[in-house]
């Protein structure tokens, strides 16, 4: 009987730790009123990371753009936490457990942004159409069914283009997003520039958000991301994140602030293997 490889042992340990954190975490006391319908609402329901559908290819692509799951041969298992706060003490805490196996992903999202705690189960498939083009589908169950569809085209290492539609099933009180992103390698494998546009169609608003930023890979496995987005209604979101990759482990921290007094602190730990 052979012993499990170190990579598999790391994955098992991380999975057990993530499940314990999710089950034991006490939700923040949510307001009786849901988070207001600004760009921050969308941002609060997505895990930390580069805010571009054209760039994500780790386990968090399940929620950014499921087609990104096919764009990396690495396997990922990750846990992320995100807390969003406003001056009047309204607050959100969201926990994510997400796993990726090339073009396949599953996830659990625990959302405390509304009265009570809601659990969303996610299942994603992302087949390659060609070596540089992939499509993706994510089914979501949270007291009902909805789904996302996306695609990514990548011309390594210079260009990535991503498109995604979220919550495409026509349901009352659902926030539907259509998003497109473009990423350009200013310095291959060192500096990437990205730009995204997001349109929300919902009972609360119909507005176009847009923005962009950069991702720079520094020395010693450190990567930093800076970005700015406007929600189309006069509010901006400024984000800064820092991640460290040490062997098979990834550690990420992020802070964002908006001009309408929202702030977000989030973190992520992930394990990857080939």
Secondary structure, DSSP 8 states (H G I E B T S, - for coil): -----HHHHHHHHHHHHHHHHHHH-------SS---SSHHHHHHTS-SS-S-TTT--STTHHHH-GGGGGG---EEEEEEEEEEEETTS-EEEEEEEEEEETTEEEEEEEE-SSSS-EEEEEEEE--EEETTEEEEEEEEESSSEEEEEEEEEEETTTEEEEEEEES-S--TT--EEEEEEEEEEEETTTEEEEEEEEEEESSS-EEEEEEEEEEEE-STTEEEEEEEEE-SSS-EEEEEEEEEEETTEEEEEEEEEETTSEEEEEEEEEEEE-
